[in-house]
Amino acid sequence: MADANGEGTVTASGPPAAGSLAAAGALAAGPPVAGLPVAGPPAAGPAVAGPPAADPPAAGPPAASSPLAASPRLAAGVRQPADGADPLVVLDEQLIAQLLRRARLARQRQRERRAARLPATDLAEENAMLRRYAAVLGEPGIAVAMALLALSNRLVREAEPEPGSGPAPGPEPGPGPGAGSAPGSQETGARGGGLEMPLPRGQR
């Protein structure tokens, strides 16, 4: 391309360098004018308050279909802790409630085994329970597990006696009124069946 003097100039074609673009942008922007705010990153808006979190539902009495509500004795062990109650007392009451619940479940398990014509007690299951307690509590855990098994079996027997274990037989009934006064007895000396029974000596 020729200039005013007739001399040619060579222009390079191609994309501009990245540095030149940055420099051109800086020149176009220019220095900030005094009195005008400098644009910065957008400020974060105020947090929008959402609905308050719902309080957790208060624990109520056991449902009617739960094992604890099936028996007054089992349900008596469940009590809601009062404000300021001793945590150890509350924990003890919860443990008692769980023990009674375990007795209910053991009773149901024994019913199912009897219906299947199996022994009421599963020794393999009890041994597995002993191992579980011993793995966490050591040797005292075995004593705890055995005490729990004994308590559970006792509560099961109280709630449902073994089949065929009716009440113990009482004493033989004594003679009723009028016994020994049948016709022909020695006490009356009456005639019975055409035979005369002799009276004892001293009453003749």
C-alpha positions in Angstrom: 0.0 0.0 0.0 1.5 3.5 -1.0 1.6 6.5 1.3 1.5 10.2 0.4 5.2 10.1 -0.7 4.5 7.2 -3.0 6.5 4.8 -0.9 4.9 1.5 -0.1 4.3 0.2 3.4 3.9 -3.4 4.4 1.1 -4.3 6.9 1.2 -7.6 8.7 -2.0 -9.6 8.6 -3.1 -11.9 11.3 -4.7 -11.8 14.7 -3.4 -9.1 17.1 -1.3 -10.2 20.0 -2.9 -10.7 23.3 -0.6 -8.1 25.0 -1.7 -5.5 22.5 -5.4 -6.2 23.2 -4.8 -5.8 26.9 -2.9 -2.6 26.4 -5.6 -1.2 24.2 -8.3 -2.1 26.7 -6.4 -0.3 29.4 -6.0 2.8 27.3 -9.7 2.8 26.4 -10.7 2.5 30.0 -8.5 5.3 31.1 -7.8 6.3 34.7 -10.8 6.6 37.1 -12.5 10.0 37.2 -12.5 11.7 40.6 -15.9 11.7 42.3 -17.3 8.7 40.4 -17.6 5.3 42.2 -15.3 2.6 40.9 -17.2 -0.5 39.8 -16.3 -3.5 41.8 -17.7 -7.0 42.3 -21.4 -7.1 43.1 -22.1 -7.1 46.8 -23.7 -10.2 48.3 -27.4 -9.6 49.1 -28.8 -10.1 52.6 -29.6 -13.6 53.5 -33.3 -14.4 53.1 -34.7 -15.8 56.3 -36.5 -19.1 55.7 -39.2 -20.7 57.9 -37.9 -21.8 61.3 -36.9 -25.4 61.6 -39.7 -27.6 63.0 -39.1 -29.0 66.5 -38.6 -32.7 66.7 -41.8 -34.5 67.6 -42.1 -35.3 71.3 -42.0 -39.0 72.2 -45.5 -40.1 73.2 -46.8 -43.3 74.7 -46.2 -46.5 72.8 -48.5 -47.3 70.0 -51.3 -49.8 70.6 -49.7 -52.3 68.2 -46.3 -52.2 69.9 -45.2 -55.0 72.3 -44.9 -52.5 75.2 -48.6 -51.6 75.0 -49.8 -55.2 74.9 -49.4 -55.7 78.7 -49.9 -53.2 81.5 -46.7 -54.6 83.2 -44.7 -53.9 80.1 -46.1 -50.5 79.5 -45.6 -49.5 83.1 -41.8 -49.4 82.5 -42.1 -46.7 79.9 -42.1 -43.1 81.3 -41.2 -39.9 79.7 -38.3 -38.1 81.5 -39.4 -35.0 83.3 -37.4 -31.7 83.2 -34.4 -31.9 85.4 -34.7 -35.7 86.0 -31.6 -37.6 86.8 -30.1 -39.0 83.6 -29.1 -42.2 85.3 -32.7 -42.8 86.6 -34.1 -42.1 83.1 -31.5 -44.5 81.6 -32.4 -47.2 84.1 -36.1 -46.9 83.3 -35.3 -47.1 79.6 -33.2 -50.3 80.2 -36.0 -51.9 82.2 -38.4 -51.1 79.3 -36.1 -52.7 76.8 -35.7 -55.8 79.0 -39.5 -56.2 79.2 -39.7 -55.6 75.4 -37.1 -58.3 74.9 -39.2 -60.7 77.0 -42.1 -60.0 74.8 -40.1 -60.8 71.7 -38.7 -63.9 73.2 -42.2 -65.1 74.0 -43.3 -64.5 70.4 -40.2 -66.4 69.2 -41.0 -69.4 71.4 -44.6 -69.4 70.1 -43.3 -69.6 66.5 -40.9 -72.4 67.4 -43.6 -74.4 69.1 -45.9 -73.9 66.1 -43.1 -75.3 63.9 -42.7 -78.3 66.4 -39.2 -77.1 67.4 -37.8 -76.8 70.9 -38.9 -73.6 72.6 -35.2 -72.6 73.4 -32.6 -72.2 70.6 -29.3 -73.0 72.2 -27.3 -71.8 69.2 -29.1 -68.4 69.5 -28.4 -68.1 73.2 -24.7 -69.0 72.7 -24.5 -66.3 70.0 -25.9 -63.8 72.5 -23.3 -64.8 75.1 -20.5 -64.3 72.5 -21.9 -60.8 71.6 -21.8 -59.6 75.2 -18.5 -61.2 75.9 -16.9 -59.5 72.8 -17.8 -56.1 74.2 -17.9 -56.4 77.9 -15.5 -59.3 78.5 -16.1 -61.9 81.2 -18.7 -59.7 83.0 -20.7 -59.6 79.8 -21.3 -63.3 80.0 -22.8 -62.9 83.4 -25.0 -60.0 82.2 -26.1 -62.1 79.2 -27.0 -65.1 81.4 -28.9 -62.9 83.8 -30.8 -61.4 80.9 -31.7 -64.9 79.5 -32.9 -66.0 82.9 -35.0 -62.9 83.4 -36.4 -63.2 79.9 -37.3 -66.8 80.4 -38.9 -66.1 83.7 -41.1 -63.3 82.3 -42.1 -65.6 79.5 -43.1 -68.3 81.9 -45.1 -65.8 84.0 -46.9 -64.5 80.9 -47.6 -67.9 79.3 -47.1 -71.2 81.2 -45.8 -74.2 79.4 -48.4 -76.3 77.6 -49.8 -79.0 79.8 -48.6 -77.4 83.0 -52.0 -76.9 84.7 -52.5 -76.2 88.4 -51.0 -78.6 90.8 -53.4 -81.3 92.0 -54.9 -80.6 95.4 -55.5 -83.1 98.3 -58.0 -85.8 97.9 -61.5 -84.7 98.8 -62.8 -85.9 102.2 -66.0 -87.7 102.8 -69.0 -85.6 102.1 -72.0 -85.0 104.4 -73.9 -88.2 105.2 -71.0 -90.5 104.5 -71.2 -93.7 106.5 -75.0 -93.4 106.9 -75.9 -95.6 104.0 -78.4 -98.4 104.6 -76.8 -101.4 106.1 -73.8 -99.6 107.5 -72.4 -100.7 110.9 -72.9 -97.2 112.4 -76.7 -97.3 112.0 -77.3 -101.0 112.4 -80.2 -100.7 109.9 -81.2 -103.5 107.7 -80.0 -103.3 104.2 -80.4 -105.8 101.4 -82.1 -108.3 103.8 -79.0 -108.7 105.9 -78.7 -107.5 109.5 -75.3 -106.0 110.3 -74.1 -106.5 113.9 -73.5 -103.5 116.1 -70.1 -102.9 117.6 -69.5 -104.3 121.1 -70.6 -101.9 123.7 -73.5 -100.5 121.6 -75.8 -103.5 121.8 
